[in-house]
């Protein structure tokens, strides 16, 4: 099956994709659940994970690569779900599964600040 490259109406393809992995050692410590906290009947707190501080690290100033490059090197597939937005005159994209971990990404493109959430 031939690769399909998305085409944006009214402009050149400027779609990029960001890649970043969480830094080692940044996961917060687990804490025990509060024994006095109300718990819905049937909820097993022994199977839940409670963190001492938020464990999702916002993605700040990710580096972008041209879509053509990441498709060619196999970093993403044609059918990889992405979150797409425009900033600083460019069309940017983040892999949806990456955004499901970070939940927030922010940066600057051509002097224009941007932030996306998922």
N, C-alpha and C positions, 0 to 999 in steps of 0.2 A: 504494500500500500504506500503510495507516495506521501511524503510529508506535506502538510498544509501549513502555510504561513499566514497568520491573520493579517488582514488588510484593514487599515483605518480609513474611514470615509474622509475625504477632504485633506489628506496629508500623508507625509511619508511615515513609514513604519518606524517608530521610535520606542517600541516596547522593550523594556528591560526587565531583568529578573534579579532579585537580591538573594544572596546566600550568606548565611552566618550561622554558626553553631553556638550553643550556649557555652560560656566559659566554664571550665572545670572548677569545682569547688564553690560554685555560686548557689548551689541548692541550700535552702535554709534547713535548720534542724527541725526534726519532727518533735511534736509535743503530745502529751497524753490528753485525751478528751476531758473536758470539765465534767466531773461526775455529777454535778448539780445542774447541768444544762438540760433543758427539756429535750427529749428524744422521741420521735414518732415511733409508735409501736411497730415492731418488726425491723427497725433500722439497726444494723449491727455495727456499733461504733468500733468494734475490734477489727473490722475490715476497712475502716475509713482512715485516711491520712490527714493529719492535722499539722500545719506548719507554724513555726514560731513567727514567721513573717511571710509576706506574699512570695510565692515560688515562681511566678511568671515574670521574667525579666523583659522589660520593654526593649524593642529592637531600635537602637539609636544609630543614625547615620549609616545605614547599610550601604554596601558597595553594589553597584548595579553593573550588569553585563548585558550586552545586546542579546535579544531573544535568539537571533540567528546563531550566535556563538553557543549558547547553552543547549539549543536543539542539536547542533552539530556534534558537540562533545558528549551528548547523551545525559547531561545533568537533569534535563526534564524531557518528558515525552510530549508528543502532539496533544495528547488528551489530559495533561496535567492541569488540574483546576488552579486558577490564579485569581487574585483580587487585583483589579485594574483601576487606576486613577490617573489624573493629569496634574502635573505640577511643573512650574518653571518652563512651560512650553513643551514639555516632554510627556509621553505616556509611559507610566511606570507600572510594574506588576510585581506581586509577591506570591510565592507559592502558598496556596490556601492552608495546607497542612502546617507550614511554618508559622503562619499567622494564627492558627488554632493554638499553637504553643505560646507564642509571645503576646497575642491579643492586641498589642499596640505597637506600631512602628512610626518613627518620626525622623525627619531629616530636613534637608534643604536641597533644592534643585534650582540652579541658575538664580540664586539669591532669594528664592521664594520658599518660606518654610511650609512644610506639609506634615500631616499626621493622619494615619488611617487606623481604624479599629476593626476587629473581627470577633 
